[in-house]
């Protein structure tokens, strides 16, 4: 373990304060900490930020080589419009899974475009970029892009000699106990093991907030490259003064990393002690402890997760083992394992209780899962006994979709490029996601025309539920957005399009039939460079399909000035 160097730490602290608040000295005396009790706050040019813009495409198209907002050719040879820099970053951030390509862009190309935009805005507008990263992790619930974004944020500001905001960015994106290690993994892979002070302090803030005994059991596993002990050794966080037990927990985490055979949990950590006692039970006696009366309570008291249970039992989970661990599983863990329950033969009684929890509105709200998670589970489960619960949960997850008044035209892109998968870990594609949210908007609107479009287009008559309606959608080939607008716009009060924006055709404005005063809302699911909205008023482009994004529509229509979802 690296020894703590007090003088080096004091020197680093003085240097950081001097960079953060230049001029904070005593009438020219050289010591950066000498103030005589006076704390003047100097004017720092890089902290004076312009007001954020509304997320729309309003920039005039310049002549000659197109710049931001100018017309260009998109991936399909149609007319596209280059976005304003912040709009491009926002839409890419909410639609891009780091390390995953898309229909028109490879993974490396998309990753570098995202990281380059983060680096640019970390220096030019750090406050805005900090807000984006915080919202991306906490509200949009996108993990890796937020964590990697924070790494580039810190590095770009350090390289540019800029102070401030980096510690807050790191702390903001670390919301799960394994994420400090994930951030260190990304940093060391790109920039080595030398850690800037703001990075160490931001990780330390998160560690004090996130590290508990239960977190240690769930996330401090050999599958993680950076264990809790590694994070503690690299960043040296002090325990939270309000958590007197945390010091002993930190020491135990270090023992687990370096002396696992001799690591004994602190005496006052009941959960860790119960787990340690279970691990000490001979392998031949373990299954009986699970299947006999009280087995479920023993697993819960020891914090035994379903992931760890199979390894502890040294064999597959049969019906009795699943029935013992199901009561302590979270709702999303239940959703992910429905097929496993059926294959093991879990009883109808236990399945009914699991289904009740999956469909519970408070559980759905607390899980903060997007609707397509429940759609994926519905398709994977197969057994009819889960169908009603998953459909009910999907309905609860759509609580943030606004009930739009008047007449709404909802256009859902079903072109071929929408059928690529945003992640190798899911069988769902962007077309599925577009259909879910388009259907939800149509079902909740006062009066809506729901249209699927591609090379052709057609009206979808909504069924009473989202899942029933989804069966009517098809793969329709190309992306003839302008033709769909011409065919179906009939004096609607608004137009909503869920798409990747790569429209076919030479039209300079795919929404030319829609009067300028009628709002057009585009939900972009891919984050490509070009969009299909011509510059002009009442033309808005959003990314992300969560509550925060949907809430912007009624605000805009009530005449409020709206900038970004986190403002």
GULONU-970889 format. One line per 4 residues: their letters; for each residue x negated, y, z negated of C-alpha. Coordinates in nm, 3 decimals, decimal comma. Example, Ala and Ser with C-alpha at 12.3 -4.5 7.8 and 13.67 -1.06 7.14 Angstrom:
as) -1,230 -0,450 -0,780 | -1,367 -0,106 -0,714
//
This chain:
xxxx) 0,000 0,000 0,000 | -0,136 0,343 0,097 | -0,245 0,547 -0,209 | -0,066 0,872 -0,281
xxxx) -0,296 1,174 -0,222 | -0,166 1,471 -0,421 | -0,398 1,733 -0,266 | -0,321 1,624 0,088
xxxx) 0,051 1,637 0,017 | 0,026 1,987 -0,137 | -0,171 2,111 0,162 | 0,085 1,966 0,404
xxxx) 0,367 2,129 0,206 | 0,198 2,472 0,214 | 0,141 2,442 0,588 | 0,501 2,343 0,649
xxxx) 0,635 2,638 0,446 | 0,406 2,877 0,629 | 0,526 2,747 0,966 | 0,891 2,753 0,856
xxxx) 0,884 3,109 0,719 | 0,598 3,305 0,873 | 0,522 3,623 0,681 | 0,634 3,483 0,345
xxxx) 0,325 3,610 0,163 | 0,232 3,863 -0,105 | 0,152 4,192 0,071 | -0,115 4,041 0,292
xxxx) -0,263 3,802 0,031 | -0,368 3,485 0,209 | -0,190 3,225 -0,008 | 0,130 3,116 0,167
xxxx) 0,293 3,044 -0,168 | 0,219 3,381 -0,334 | 0,536 3,593 -0,333 | 0,547 3,779 -0,667
xxxx) 0,906 3,663 -0,699 | 1,003 3,836 -0,373 | 1,153 3,616 -0,103 | 1,191 3,822 0,213
xxxx) 1,340 3,621 0,501 | 1,165 3,730 0,820 | 1,321 3,751 1,161 | 1,232 3,430 1,346
xxxx) 1,294 3,462 1,716 | 1,355 3,095 1,786 | 1,636 3,085 1,526 | 1,849 3,350 1,701
xxxx) 2,083 3,135 1,906 | 2,342 3,232 2,168 | 2,703 3,129 2,111 | 2,778 2,783 2,254
xxxx) 2,973 2,762 2,581 | 3,303 2,590 2,641 | 3,240 2,244 2,784 | 3,357 2,319 3,137
xxxx) 3,200 2,374 3,475 | 3,215 2,747 3,536 | 2,875 2,832 3,682 | 2,883 2,996 4,024
xxxx) 2,738 2,785 4,305 | 2,427 2,960 4,434 | 2,323 2,960 4,796 | 2,031 2,760 4,928
xxxx) 1,907 2,478 4,709 | 2,185 2,398 4,460 | 2,116 2,468 4,096 | 2,327 2,401 3,789
xxxx) 2,691 2,428 3,894 | 2,609 2,417 4,267 | 2,762 2,172 4,516 | 2,548 1,872 4,614
xxxx) 2,602 1,524 4,753 | 2,694 1,263 4,494 | 2,608 0,892 4,487 | 2,894 0,812 4,725
xxxx) 2,811 1,080 4,981 | 3,095 1,302 4,864 | 3,083 1,650 4,719 | 2,952 1,674 4,364
xxxx) 2,862 1,959 4,132 | 2,545 1,973 3,922 | 2,635 2,035 3,562 | 2,519 2,300 3,322
xxxx) 2,228 2,157 3,118 | 2,419 2,113 2,792 | 2,716 1,956 2,968 | 2,484 1,711 3,141
xxxx) 2,319 1,613 2,812 | 2,649 1,583 2,625 | 2,814 1,362 2,888 | 2,508 1,143 2,925
xxxx) 2,472 1,106 2,548 | 2,828 0,982 2,495 | 2,834 0,751 2,797 | 2,485 0,600 2,800
xxxx) 2,375 0,300 2,597 | 1,999 0,334 2,559 | 1,811 0,071 2,758 | 2,110 -0,015 2,976
xxxx) 2,147 0,075 3,343 | 2,463 0,167 3,529 | 2,607 0,108 3,876 | 2,411 0,393 4,034
xxxx) 2,114 0,439 3,797 | 1,859 0,202 3,651 | 1,799 0,183 3,276 | 1,458 0,353 3,289
xxxx) 1,591 0,638 3,503 | 1,886 0,703 3,271 | 1,672 0,674 2,958 | 1,417 0,924 3,084
xxxx) 1,686 1,168 3,195 | 1,842 1,150 2,849 | 1,512 1,185 2,663 | 1,400 1,472 2,887
xxxx) 1,721 1,664 2,817 | 1,683 1,604 2,443 | 1,324 1,733 2,450 | 1,425 2,041 2,648
xxxx) 1,711 2,138 2,417 | 1,525 2,048 2,096 | 1,298 2,344 2,171 | 1,535 2,581 2,351
xxxx) 1,837 2,538 2,121 | 1,758 2,316 1,821 | 2,070 2,407 1,625 | 2,298 2,297 1,908
xxxx) 2,097 1,976 1,963 | 2,105 1,896 1,592 | 2,484 1,932 1,603 | 2,501 1,698 1,902
xxxx) 2,287 1,430 1,736 | 2,482 1,449 1,409 | 2,816 1,425 1,593 | 2,689 1,149 1,822
xxxx) 2,612 0,922 1,526 | 2,881 1,020 1,277 | 3,183 1,083 1,502 | 3,110 0,923 1,840
xxxx) 2,955 0,629 1,651 | 2,675 0,576 1,903 | 2,375 0,441 1,717 | 2,072 0,387 1,934
xxxx) 2,106 0,696 2,152 | 2,134 0,910 1,837 | 1,834 0,747 1,668 | 1,614 0,765 1,979
xxxx) 1,732 1,121 2,035 | 1,615 1,218 1,687 | 1,271 1,067 1,759 | 1,235 1,281 2,072
xxxx) 1,375 1,586 1,890 | 1,106 1,564 1,621 | 0,824 1,496 1,866 | 0,923 1,775 2,105
xxxx) 0,941 2,034 1,828 | 0,609 1,923 1,680 | 0,442 1,934 2,022 | 0,578 2,284 2,082
xxxx) 0,465 2,404 1,737 | 0,824 2,473 1,628 | 0,927 2,443 1,265 | 1,262 2,358 1,112
xxxx) 1,557 2,131 1,197 | 1,356 1,810 1,240 | 1,406 1,679 0,887 | 1,781 1,745 0,914
xxxx) 1,803 1,571 1,253 | 1,641 1,255 1,119 | 1,860 1,244 0,809 | 2,174 1,312 1,017
xxxx) 2,138 1,015 1,252 | 2,053 0,758 0,984 | 2,391 0,631 0,868 | 2,326 0,260 0,815
xxxx) 2,060 0,108 0,586 | 1,871 -0,063 0,870 | 1,843 0,256 1,076 | 1,539 0,408 0,898
xxxx) 1,348 0,100 1,013 | 1,498 0,125 1,361 | 1,387 0,487 1,390 | 1,034 0,397 1,278
xxxx) 1,027 0,117 1,534 | 1,108 0,363 1,813 | 0,862 0,624 1,684 | 0,567 0,388 1,645
xxxx) 0,630 0,226 1,984 | 0,608 0,566 2,158 | 0,384 0,778 1,935 | 0,192 0,550 1,698
xxxx) 0,191 0,524 1,319 | 0,101 0,887 1,245 | 0,424 1,033 1,106 | 0,491 1,409 1,092
xxxx) 0,596 1,539 0,754 | 0,954 1,631 0,865 | 1,004 1,277 0,994 | 0,887 1,124 0,667
xxxx) 1,103 1,357 0,463 | 1,412 1,300 0,675 | 1,370 0,924 0,640 | 1,316 0,969 0,266
xxxx) 1,645 1,161 0,239 | 1,823 0,877 0,417 | 1,655 0,605 0,211 | 1,766 0,764 -0,116
xxxx) 2,119 0,784 0,021 | 2,142 0,438 0,180 | 1,926 0,188 -0,010 | 2,128 -0,021 -0,257
xxxx) 2,123 -0,380 -0,372 | 2,403 -0,477 -0,131 | 2,224 -0,302 0,155 | 1,908 -0,495 0,069
xxxx) 2,091 -0,827 0,100 | 2,261 -0,743 0,429 | 1,991 -0,557 0,619 | 1,649 -0,644 0,473
xxxx) 1,599 -0,961 0,676 | 1,308 -1,109 0,874 | 1,494 -1,035 1,198 | 1,412 -0,666 1,152
xxxx) 1,065 -0,558 1,263 | 1,053 -0,289 0,993 | 1,173 -0,422 0,658 | 1,279 -0,199 0,369
xxxx) 0,932 -0,242 0,218 | 0,767 -0,124 0,539 | 0,981 0,190 0,544 | 0,893 0,265 0,181
xxxx) 0,520 0,219 0,242 | 0,515 0,442 0,548 | 0,725 0,728 0,410 | 0,669 0,718 0,029
xxxx) 1,016 0,842 -0,076 | 1,073 0,914 -0,443 | 1,384 0,748 -0,592 | 1,695 0,961 -0,627
xxxx) 1,691 1,118 -0,979 | 2,068 1,055 -1,000 | 2,010 0,681 -0,940 | 1,787 0,556 -1,223
xxxx) 1,805 0,199 -1,089 | 1,656 0,290 -0,752 | 1,292 0,281 -0,860 | 1,319 -0,086 -0,962
xxxx) 1,505 -0,159 -0,639 | 1,224 -0,003 -0,434 | 0,966 -0,219 -0,616 | 1,177 -0,528 -0,550
xxxx) 1,200 -0,440 -0,179 | 0,818 -0,424 -0,168 | 0,792 -0,760 -0,344 | 1,037 -0,916 -0,097
xxxx) 0,818 -0,791 0,187 | 0,478 -0,897 0,054 | 0,545 -1,165 -0,212 | 0,881 -1,320 -0,115
xxxx) 0,818 -1,641 -0,308 | 0,770 -1,447 -0,633 | 1,018 -1,164 -0,583 | 1,259 -1,151 -0,877
xxxx) 1,541 -0,893 -0,868 | 1,572 -0,632 -1,144 | 1,770 -0,759 -1,442 | 2,036 -0,487 -1,412
xxxx) 2,108 -0,569 -1,046 | 2,392 -0,819 -1,096 | 2,457 -0,870 -0,726 | 2,092 -0,940 -0,647
xxxx) 2,058 -1,167 -0,950 | 2,364 -1,371 -0,850 | 2,229 -1,401 -0,497 | 1,887 -1,507 -0,627
xxxx) 2,053 -1,775 -0,841 | 2,243 -1,912 -0,540 | 1,923 -1,934 -0,338 | 1,768 -2,142 -0,617
xxxx) 2,041 -2,409 -0,595 | 1,910 -2,732 -0,433 | 2,020 -2,768 -0,071 | 2,214 -3,089 -0,137
xxxx) 2,433 -2,915 -0,398 | 2,519 -2,600 -0,206 | 2,817 -2,712 0,002 | 3,000 -2,832 -0,308
xxxx) 2,958 -2,490 -0,471 | 3,129 -2,335 -0,168 | 3,413 -2,580 -0,116 | 3,515 -2,649 -0,476
xxxx) 3,754 -2,413 -0,664 | 3,601 -2,069 -0,718 | 3,371 -2,099 -0,417 | 3,500 -1,783 -0,253
xxxx) 3,440 -1,585 -0,574 | 3,086 -1,718 -0,603 | 3,002 -1,605 -0,250 | 3,158 -1,262 -0,306
xxxx) 2,980 -1,207 -0,638 | 2,647 -1,294 -0,476 | 2,704 -1,073 -0,170 | 2,665 -1,375 0,061
xxxx) 2,746 -1,264 0,416 | 2,882 -1,497 0,680 | 2,560 -1,448 0,879 | 2,349 -1,574 0,586
xxxx) 2,585 -1,853 0,481 | 2,500 -2,096 0,761 | 2,128 -2,067 0,691 | 2,184 -2,116 0,319
xxxx) 2,401 -2,424 0,379 | 2,147 -2,547 0,636 | 2,424 -2,649 0,869 | 2,718 -2,519 1,073
xxxx) 3,013 -2,347 0,909 | 3,309 -2,585 0,896 | 3,667 -2,486 0,809 | 3,605 -2,505 0,432
xxxx) 3,297 -2,282 0,453 | 3,474 -2,025 0,669 | 3,775 -2,024 0,434 | 3,543 -1,951 0,142
xxxx) 3,367 -1,658 0,307 | 3,662 -1,503 0,496 | 3,799 -1,320 0,187 | 3,474 -1,122 0,151
xxxx) 3,432 -1,043 0,522 | 3,503 -0,695 0,655 | 3,777 -0,643 0,915 | 3,540 -0,606 1,211
xxxx) 3,347 -0,918 1,106 | 3,682 -1,097 1,113 | 3,757 -0,960 1,461 | 3,423 -1,080 1,596
xxxx) 3,469 -1,436 1,465 | 3,825 -1,527 1,563 | 3,715 -1,789 1,815 | 3,477 -1,937 1,556
xxxx) 3,766 -1,967 1,309 | 3,974 -2,154 1,565 | 3,693 -2,386 1,669 | 3,626 -2,476 1,305
xxxx) 3,997 -2,539 1,237 | 4,067 -2,268 0,978 | 4,412 -2,320 0,827 | 4,714 -2,116 0,934
xxxx) 4,749 -1,976 0,582 | 4,396 -1,832 0,578 | 4,434 -1,715 0,940 | 4,755 -1,531 0,851
xxxx) 4,578 -1,339 0,574 | 4,290 -1,254 0,809 | 4,540 -1,133 1,070 | 4,714 -0,917 0,809
xxxx) 4,388 -0,745 0,723 | 4,294 -0,696 1,089 | 4,628 -0,522 1,155 | 4,630 -0,314 0,835
xxxx) 4,635 0,055 0,938 | 4,409 0,163 0,652 | 4,154 -0,107 0,736 | 4,159 0,001 1,102
xxxx) 4,113 0,366 1,004 | 3,824 0,281 0,772 | 3,652 0,062 1,032 | 3,653 0,355 1,280
xxxx) 3,639 0,118 1,576 | 3,726 0,218 1,931 | 4,034 0,052 2,090 | 3,830 -0,144 2,341
xxxx) 3,678 -0,344 2,051 | 4,021 -0,492 1,988 | 4,077 -0,545 2,359 | 3,750 -0,741 2,380
xxxx) 3,853 -0,952 2,078 | 4,195 -1,016 2,232 | 4,035 -1,148 2,550 | 3,777 -1,357 2,365
xxxx) 4,003 -1,508 2,098 | 4,229 -1,712 2,323 | 4,460 -1,841 2,049 | 4,806 -1,678 2,036
xxxx) 4,804 -1,655 1,656 | 4,574 -1,351 1,677 | 4,752 -1,165 1,958 | 5,003 -0,965 1,754
xxxx) 4,746 -0,857 1,494 | 4,497 -0,739 1,758 | 4,761 -0,551 1,952 | 4,881 -0,382 1,634
xxxx) 4,522 -0,290 1,542 | 4,464 -0,148 1,889 | 4,772 0,067 1,846 | 4,651 0,197 1,509
xxxx) 4,310 0,280 1,662 | 4,481 0,514 1,909 | 4,614 0,742 1,637 | 4,392 1,026 1,758
xxxx) 4,533 1,031 2,110 | 4,745 1,347 2,143 | 5,117 1,333 2,225 | 5,109 1,578 2,516
xxxx) 5,426 1,777 2,587 | 5,580 1,831 2,931 | 5,472 1,640 3,241 | 5,127 1,480 3,263
xxxx) 4,959 1,310 3,558 | 4,716 1,044 3,433 | 4,473 0,912 3,696 | 4,269 0,600 3,608
xxxx) 3,965 0,524 3,824 | 3,961 0,158 3,932 | 3,683 0,183 4,191 | 3,407 -0,077 4,219
xxxx) 3,148 0,131 4,033 | 3,374 0,134 3,727 | 3,345 -0,242 3,692 | 2,981 -0,248 3,582
xxxx) 2,927 -0,329 3,216 | 2,783 -0,051 2,997 | 2,610 -0,313 2,782 | 2,496 -0,672 2,823
xxxx) 2,652 -0,740 2,482 | 3,010 -0,687 2,598 | 3,228 -0,841 2,866 | 3,426 -0,520 2,896
xxxx) 3,349 -0,266 3,167 | 3,419 0,102 3,223 | 3,733 0,014 3,418 | 3,872 -0,162 3,110
xxxx) 3,795 0,137 2,892 | 3,950 0,379 3,141 | 4,266 0,170 3,163 | 4,303 0,150 2,783
xxxx) 4,278 0,524 2,728 | 4,476 0,621 3,037 | 4,756 0,392 2,927 | 4,743 0,525 2,571
xxxx) 4,772 0,884 2,695 | 5,066 0,792 2,917 | 5,250 0,603 2,642 | 5,214 0,888 2,392
xxxx) 5,292 1,172 2,633 | 5,642 1,321 2,653 | 5,663 1,241 3,027 | 5,375 1,090 3,218
xxxx) 5,298 0,943 3,558 | 5,028 0,676 3,519 | 4,835 0,611 3,841 | 4,549 0,376 3,923
xxxx) 4,331 0,482 4,213 | 4,036 0,371 4,424 | 4,043 0,336 4,802 | 4,420 0,355 4,760
xxxx) 4,641 0,441 4,465 | 4,961 0,331 4,299 | 5,188 0,416 4,009 | 5,173 0,191 3,702
xxxx) 5,497 0,155 3,509 | 5,395 0,142 3,142 | 5,515 -0,151 2,934 | 5,600 -0,103 2,566
xxxx) 5,242 -0,190 2,468 | 4,893 -0,109 2,591 | 4,790 -0,473 2,639 | 5,096 -0,556 2,846
xxxx) 5,037 -0,254 3,067 | 4,671 -0,343 3,124 | 4,771 -0,655 3,317 | 4,899 -0,434 3,599
xxxx) 4,563 -0,274 3,679 | 4,350 -0,397 3,969 | 4,010 -0,341 4,135 | 4,082 -0,088 4,411
xxxx) 3,745 -0,047 4,586 | 3,627 0,308 4,662 | 3,672 0,636 4,471 | 3,913 0,846 4,679
xxxx) 4,003 1,089 4,404 | 4,117 1,371 4,633 | 4,361 1,140 4,813 | 4,509 1,024 4,481
xxxx) 4,555 1,384 4,367 | 4,725 1,480 4,695 | 4,953 1,176 4,681 | 5,068 1,206 4,321
xxxx) 5,044 1,565 4,200 | 5,399 1,705 4,181 | 5,397 2,025 3,975 | 5,272 1,850 3,663
xxxx) 5,179 2,059 3,360 | 4,833 1,902 3,347 | 4,616 1,639 3,514 | 4,401 1,392 3,320
xxxx) 4,142 1,177 3,501 | 3,941 0,894 3,342 | 3,653 0,822 3,582 | 3,280 0,816 3,659
xxxx) 3,334 1,120 3,889 | 3,157 0,972 4,195 | 3,430 1,066 4,445 | 3,428 0,973 4,814
xxxx) 3,507 1,221 5,087 | 3,389 1,558 5,215 | 3,638 1,769 5,018 | 3,475 2,061 4,836
xxxx) 3,743 2,048 4,567 | 3,921 1,721 4,491 | 4,176 1,916 4,284 | 4,263 2,171 4,552
xxxx) 4,637 2,077 4,538 | 4,646 2,165 4,166 | 4,707 2,538 4,103 | 4,426 2,720 3,930
xxxx) 4,633 2,787 3,617 | 4,716 2,416 3,565 | 4,451 2,249 3,346 | 4,258 1,948 3,475
xxxx) 4,084 1,732 3,215 | 3,820 1,483 3,323 | 3,700 1,213 3,085 | 3,364 1,098 3,217
xxxx) 3,260 0,742 3,132 | 2,920 0,724 3,303 | 2,731 1,053 3,261 | 2,584 1,080 3,611
xxxx) 2,414 1,404 3,715 | 2,695 1,521 3,943 | 3,061 1,574 3,862 | 3,372 1,617 4,077
xxxx) 3,507 1,940 3,927 | 3,456 2,253 4,135 | 3,358 2,554 3,920 | 3,657 2,750 3,800
xxxx) 3,887 2,822 3,506 | 4,103 2,550 3,349 | 3,876 2,272 3,473 | 3,730 2,078 3,180
xxxx) 3,502 1,776 3,156 | 3,468 1,573 2,838 | 3,269 1,271 2,733 | 3,344 1,022 2,462
xxxx) 3,681 0,868 2,399 | 3,722 0,925 2,027 | 3,951 1,138 1,814 | 3,724 1,443 1,824
xxxx) 3,731 1,462 2,205 | 4,103 1,403 2,243 | 4,180 1,672 1,986 | 4,036 1,935 2,220
xxxx) 4,325 1,914 2,469 | 4,600 2,063 2,249 | 4,356 2,324 2,117 | 4,275 2,442 2,469
xxxx) 4,639 2,455 2,565 | 4,723 2,665 2,261 | 4,475 2,921 2,389 | 4,199 2,859 2,139
xxxx) 3,838 2,894 2,244 | 3,681 2,551 2,221 | 3,310 2,488 2,255 | 3,190 2,144 2,149
xxx) 3,356 1,866 1,944 | 3,136 1,934 1,639 | 3,226 2,305 1,624
//
